[in-house]
């Protein structure tokens, strides 16, 4: 059994999609701290990892997002939380270790991930973007179970349908082929991000959703792109396409949970019912 101890959470983004989109929330307030279900979005992400058995969290922020660090160093959330959610946070803080990194050069999400290399070491790790909220929770646990059976670069896949497609940006699009020996799909290509909402190419299309397991060689490929090419905005897709060309295999695990893109303003306009439920309670 392969044990994964680390979760990497890139949280240094500018949050341009949500700037000024939420009445009463200042444009500079980090999207990772938006109240969803009575607690910060990023607390949902950490709890996902914690309940799956992860105890070391590597959070990458930038200047101006010190409030995120305050949440996990002092257990304080602006305006407070109800007793149950505060108790959950206190439990997580008492049993977990948090490593914080500041991304001074905004060289993309993979630049943020690479900052955590020394803390993660030569170990597989989970990456979870804090604007991907699982309802109900359980996606990380499913990934870890599948990884224990097949230790590969493994991504979660969600079903795109008429109910959620307008709430998803045109990203995470992949080409897949079935794996006859397991419930996994083999990923044959990672398609570039497009504009607008995600429109399925065919009924039942699956997309990746910002929660995945990476083998330590992922750091090597990120370093290659950062140092050899000097990407200004290095994304997961760029790195993975290079890895595919080198013969690295990627697999996808379909998960039954709904995964909401909490960083997408269209969620507020087009999925008001879902968002209202998430913003008010679990």
C-alpha positions in Angstrom: 0.0 0.0 0.0 1.3 3.4 -1.0 0.7 6.0 1.7 0.3 9.7 0.7 1.0 12.2 3.5 1.1 15.5 1.7 -1.5 17.8 0.1 -0.3 20.7 -2.0 -2.8 23.6 -2.2 -2.0 26.4 -4.8 -3.7 29.5 -3.4 -1.6 32.4 -4.9 -3.9 33.2 -7.8 -5.2 36.7 -8.4 -8.8 35.7 -8.4 -9.6 37.9 -11.4 -12.8 36.0 -12.3 -14.5 36.9 -9.0 -13.2 40.5 -8.6 -16.2 42.6 -7.7 -18.6 39.8 -8.6 -20.0 39.2 -5.1 -22.0 42.1 -3.5 -20.7 42.9 -0.1 -17.3 41.2 -0.6 -14.4 43.5 -1.4 -12.5 42.7 -4.6 -9.3 42.1 -2.8 -10.8 39.4 -0.5 -9.2 36.1 -1.4 -11.6 33.7 -3.1 -10.1 30.9 -1.0 -11.6 32.6 2.0 -15.1 33.0 0.7 -17.8 31.5 3.0 -19.2 28.3 1.6 -21.3 26.2 3.8 -20.4 28.5 6.8 -16.6 28.1 6.5 -13.9 29.2 4.1 -13.6 27.5 0.8 -10.0 26.5 1.6 -11.1 24.8 4.8 -13.3 22.5 2.7 -10.2 21.5 0.7 -8.1 20.9 3.8 -10.9 18.9 5.4 -11.1 16.7 2.3 -7.5 15.8 2.7 -7.7 15.4 6.5 -10.6 13.0 6.5 -8.8 11.0 3.8 -5.8 10.6 6.2 -3.5 13.4 5.0 -1.7 15.2 7.8 0.8 17.6 6.0 -0.6 20.5 4.1 1.6 22.7 1.8 -0.3 26.0 1.1 1.2 28.4 -1.5 0.0 32.0 -1.2 1.3 35.4 -2.2 1.6 38.9 -0.6 -1.8 40.2 0.3 -3.2 36.8 1.2 -1.9 36.6 4.8 -5.4 36.1 6.0 -5.2 32.5 4.7 -2.2 31.8 6.9 -4.0 33.3 9.8 -6.8 30.9 9.4 -4.6 27.9 9.8 -2.0 29.3 12.3 -4.5 30.9 14.7 -7.8 29.2 13.7 -9.5 32.5 13.2 -12.0 33.3 10.4 -13.4 36.8 9.8 -16.8 37.0 11.5 -16.3 33.6 13.1 -17.8 30.2 12.5 -20.5 28.2 14.3 -19.3 25.8 17.0 -19.2 22.6 14.9 -17.2 24.1 12.1 -14.8 25.8 14.5 -14.4 22.5 16.3 -13.6 20.8 13.0 -10.9 23.4 12.3 -9.4 23.1 15.8 -9.2 19.3 15.4 -7.5 19.6 12.0 -5.0 22.1 13.4 -4.2 20.0 16.4 -3.4 16.9 14.4 -1.8 18.4 11.2 1.3 20.2 10.1 1.1 23.2 7.8 3.8 24.5 5.6 3.4 27.9 4.0 5.1 29.2 0.9 5.0 32.7 -0.8 5.0 32.8 -4.5 6.9 36.0 -5.2 7.1 35.4 -9.0 3.7 34.7 -10.4 4.8 32.0 -12.8 1.6 30.0 -12.9 0.0 27.2 -10.9 2.9 24.9 -11.5 5.4 27.5 -10.3 3.4 27.5 -7.1 3.5 23.7 -6.9 7.2 23.5 -7.4 7.8 25.7 -4.3 6.7 22.8 -2.2 9.2 20.3 -3.5 11.5 20.4 -0.4 8.6 19.8 2.0 7.1 17.0 -0.1 10.4 15.3 -0.8 10.6 12.3 -3.0 7.0 11.2 -2.3 3.7 11.1 -4.2 1.3 13.9 -3.2 -2.2 15.2 -3.7 -2.8 18.6 -5.4 -6.1 20.2 -4.7 -7.2 23.6 -5.9 -9.3 25.4 -3.2 -11.9 26.6 -5.7 -13.0 23.0 -6.4 -15.5 22.2 -3.7 -16.8 18.6 -3.4 -20.3 17.9 -2.4 -20.5 15.6 -0.6 -16.8 15.1 0.4 -14.9 12.0 -0.5 -13.1 12.6 -3.7 -9.6 12.6 -2.2 -10.3 9.4 -0.3 -11.4 7.7 -3.6 -8.2 8.9 -5.3 -6.0 7.6 -2.5 -7.7 4.2 -2.5 -7.3 3.9 -6.3 -3.7 5.0 -6.1 -3.0 2.4 -3.5 -4.1 -0.2 -6.0 -2.4 1.4 -9.0 0.3 3.9 -8.1 0.2 6.2 -11.1 -0.3 9.9 -11.9 -4.1 9.9 -11.2 -6.7 12.6 -11.8 -10.3 12.8 -10.7 -12.9 13.0 -13.4 -16.4 14.5 -13.2 -19.3 14.1 -15.4 -20.4 17.1 -17.4 -24.2 17.4 -18.0 -26.8 20.0 -18.8 -27.2 20.9 -15.1 -23.6 21.7 -14.4 -22.0 22.6 -17.8 -22.8 26.3 -17.6 -21.2 26.5 -14.2 -17.9 25.1 -15.5 -15.2 27.0 -17.3 -13.9 25.4 -20.6 -10.9 23.8 -18.9 -10.0 20.3 -17.8 -10.9 18.8 -21.2 -9.2 15.5 -21.9 -9.3 12.6 -24.4 -9.8 9.2 -22.8 -9.6 5.6 -23.5 -10.9 2.8 -21.3 -8.6 0.6 -19.2 -9.8 -3.0 -19.5 -8.1 -4.0 -16.3 -9.7 -1.4 -13.9 -12.3 1.3 -13.5 -9.8 3.9 -14.6 -9.5 5.6 -17.9 -6.2 6.2 -19.6 -5.7 9.9 -20.5 -4.3 10.3 -24.0 -4.4 14.0 -24.3 -4.9 17.2 -22.3 -6.6 19.8 -24.4 -5.8 23.6 -24.0 -8.1 25.7 -22.0 -10.8 27.6 -24.0 -13.0 30.6 -23.4 -16.5 30.6 -22.0 -18.3 27.7 -20.4 -17.7 24.0 -20.9 -19.8 22.6 -23.7 -19.6 18.8 -23.9 -18.4 17.4 -27.2 -20.6 14.3 -26.6 -23.1 13.0 -24.0 -21.4 11.8 -20.9 -18.1 13.7 -21.4 -15.8 13.6 -18.4 -13.4 16.5 -17.4 -10.6 16.8 -14.8 -11.5 18.9 -11.8 -8.4 20.2 -10.0 -7.9 17.3 -7.6 -5.2 14.8 -8.4 -2.4 12.6 -7.3 1.1 13.3 -8.7 4.2 11.2 -8.6 7.4 13.0 -7.5 8.7 13.1 -11.2 6.1 15.9 -11.7 8.5 18.2 -9.9 11.2 17.4 -12.3 9.0 18.2 -15.3 7.9 21.5 -13.8 11.5 22.4 -13.2 12.4 21.6 -16.8 9.7 23.9 -18.1 10.5 26.7 -15.6 14.2 26.6 -16.2 14.6 25.5 -19.8 11.7 27.4 -21.3 11.0 30.1 -18.7 7.2 29.9 -18.9 5.6 33.0 -17.5 2.3 31.2 -16.8 3.0 27.5 -16.4 -0.1 25.4 -16.2 -0.8 21.8 -15.4 -1.8 21.2 -19.0 1.5 22.4 -20.4 3.5 20.2 -18.1 1.3 17.1 -18.7 1.5 17.4 -22.5 5.3 17.4 -22.2 5.1 14.3 -20.0 2.8 12.5 -22.4 5.3 13.1 -25.2 7.9 11.4 -23.0 5.7 8.4 -22.5 4.4 9.1 -19.0 1.0 7.5 -18.4 -1.9 9.4 -16.8 -5.1 7.9 -15.6 -8.4 9.3 -14.6 -10.8 8.1 -11.9 -14.5 9.0 -12.4 -16.0 10.2 -9.1 -19.7 10.5 -8.1 -19.4 13.6 -6.1 -20.5 17.0 -7.5 -17.4 19.2 -7.8 -18.3 22.9 -7.9 -16.1 25.6 -9.4 -16.3 28.1 -6.6 -13.9 30.5 -8.5 -16.4 30.9 -11.4 -18.7 33.9 -11.2 -21.2 32.2 -13.5 -21.8 29.8 -10.6 -23.5 32.7 -8.8 -25.6 33.7 -11.7 -26.5 30.4 -13.3 -26.5 28.0 -10.4 -28.2 30.1 -7.8 -29.9 27.2 -6.1 -26.8 25.2 -5.6 -24.8 28.2 -4.5 -27.5 29.3 -2.0 -27.4 25.8 -0.5 -23.6 25.9 -0.2 -23.4 29.4 1.1 -26.0 28.8 3.8 -25.0 25.3 5.1 -23.6 21.9 4.3 
